[in-house]
Amino acid sequence: MKQKGDRRRNPRRACRLRVRLADTRELREHYIRNLGTGGVFVETLYPLRIGSPVELDLLVGEDPMVLRIPGEVVWVRPGGQGGEPGMGIRFLEIQARTLERLQDLLKPEGSGQEPL
């Protein structure tokens, strides 16, 4: 369900998942609060600059399959500006198999899917 003022093109699902984020400098582990087929919000006190390329490794529960998704930082929220600090990342060129897995994860709760 879209909220007033929500500009997202793809539906989102609230969640609490771990993600490893590789930028040009290092590999760090963070959490995400919501997930969609078009992107994700990554909680971090140290967001990257808008336009920065990233590689995300989405870690879903005990599933050994890591979802590797290339992305780009499209907005940032520094600490102290209301809400959790972090950055919005738009997914780029998602492989078909990864997109299928994402769509499975985004199915509504109660559809037999594991909780996010």
N, C-alpha and C positions, 0 to 999 in steps of 0.2 A: 504494500500500500504506500503510495506516495504522499508525502506531507506537503503542505502549502510551501511554495518556494523551493521545492526539491527539483533540481535540474538533471537528475540522473536519468540516463536512457534505459538502464537495466535495473530490474528489481534487486533488492538487497535482502539479506537475512542476517539478523543479529546473531553474534557468535562470540566465542572467546577461544581463539586458536593461536598456536605458536607459529611464527614465521621466521625463517632465517633470511636476512636481507644482505645481499652482497652488492656493494657499490664498488667504485674503483679503488677504494682504500682497504677495506676489510670486510669480514663476515661478522654480522651481529644477529642476535636473536631478540625478537620483539613479540608483542601480542597484537592481534587485530580484533576489532570490535564488530565489524560487519563485513560482509563478503557479497560480491556480485560478480556476474560474468564479465563485467566491464572494468572492475577495479576493486580497491580495498583501502581502508583507512588503517595505517600502521601507527600504533602508539609509540612515541619516542620523545625524549627530552631534547634530542639532537637531530631535528629534521634536516634532510638534504635540501639543496637549492632546487627551486622550480626548474624543470627541464632536465634534471639529473637522471641518467639511465640507471636502472637497478635490475637485479635478478632476484626473484622471490622464490624461496623454497617453502611451500605451504605444508605444514605438518599436521595431519588430521588424525587425532587420537592415536591408536596403536597401529594404524595402517602403515605398513612398511613402504608403500608407494608415496614418495614425495612428489608433490606437484610443483614443477619448476616452470615459472612464468616470467617472461621478460616484461618490464614495465618502465614507466616514466613518472617522475614526481610532477603532479599538476597543481597542487596547492599545499600550503603548510599552515599549521596553527601553532604558533609559539606558546610556551607556558604563560599563564596569567591572562589569557584572552578568552576565558570561558570555555569550558569543556576540556577534555584531555588534550595535552599537546601531542602533535604528531604530523603526519603528512598523508595526503591523498595520492594514491598511485593508480594510474590508468594502465590496464594490461595492454600489451602489444603482441600481436601475432601469436595467439594461443593455439597450440597444436590441437587437432581434432580430439584425440584421446583425453587430453587435459580438460578441454571444454566439456566433454561428456561427463567427466568426473565432477567438475564444478557444478554442472546442471543437476547432477544427482544430489550433491550436497545442499543445493538450494531448494530442494523440494520442501514443501511445507511440513512443519512438525506434525506428527501423527500419521505420516504417509509410510511408516515402516523404516524410515531412514534413521541412522544414528544421530544422537543430539550433537549439535555443534557447541 
